[in-house]
Amino acid sequence: MAEHEPKQLLHLVFGGELTAPETIEFKDLGKLHVVGFYASYKEALAAWRGAAQATVDNAQMRYFIVHIHRLLEPEKSQDH
């Protein structure tokens, strides 16, 4: 029997400079930083931490994790 592989759950990590720290409106969409796409939340979280820590001195810089798999199949998304 073939080993069971966990289902691929696609995550996007990206960020950019916000117009103000309390908003989620980017100053310049052309300057968004796409860190990458990841098959697990654990991998995405590690990438998010690295990017966020690298820009910690800029209060207006924010990074996000988007659960792409939830957008592709919203009726099935109950997990990370």
C-alpha positions in Angstrom: 0.0 0.0 0.0 1.1 3.5 -0.8 1.8 5.8 2.2 -0.8 8.4 2.8 0.6 11.9 2.1 -1.1 14.9 3.8 -3.3 17.0 1.6 -1.5 20.0 0.1 -2.8 23.2 1.6 -1.7 26.2 -0.4 -0.6 29.3 1.5 0.7 32.6 0.2 3.0 34.8 2.3 3.3 38.5 1.2 3.6 41.9 2.7 4.2 45.6 2.0 4.3 49.0 3.5 0.9 50.2 4.8 -0.5 53.7 4.7 -0.8 53.6 8.5 0.0 50.9 11.0 -3.7 50.5 12.0 -4.9 49.9 8.4 -4.6 47.1 5.9 -4.2 49.5 2.9 -0.9 49.3 1.1 1.0 52.5 0.1 2.1 51.0 -3.3 0.7 47.8 -4.7 3.6 47.7 -7.1 6.0 47.3 -4.3 4.3 44.3 -2.5 6.8 41.7 -1.5 5.7 38.1 -2.3 7.7 35.9 0.0 6.4 32.7 -1.6 3.8 29.9 -1.7 3.9 27.1 0.8 2.2 23.7 1.1 1.7 23.8 4.8 0.8 26.4 7.4 3.9 25.5 9.4 6.1 26.4 6.4 4.2 29.6 5.7 4.4 30.7 9.3 8.2 30.2 9.3 8.5 32.3 6.2 6.2 34.9 7.6 8.3 35.1 10.8 11.5 35.6 8.9 10.1 38.3 6.7 8.4 40.1 9.6 11.5 40.0 11.7 13.6 41.3 8.9 11.4 44.4 8.7 10.7 44.9 12.4 12.2 48.4 12.4 9.5 49.7 10.0 6.2 50.0 11.9 4.3 50.4 8.6 5.6 47.1 7.1 3.3 44.1 7.5 3.3 40.6 6.3 0.3 38.3 5.9 -0.5 34.6 5.4 -3.3 34.0 3.0 -4.9 30.5 3.0 -5.2 30.1 -0.8 -6.8 26.7 -0.5 -9.7 28.2 1.4 -10.3 30.6 -1.5 -10.1 27.8 -4.0 -12.5 25.4 -2.2 -14.3 27.5 0.5 -16.8 24.7 1.2 -14.0 22.3 2.2 -11.8 24.6 4.3 -11.9 23.7 8.0 -8.2 23.2 8.6 -5.0 25.4 8.3 
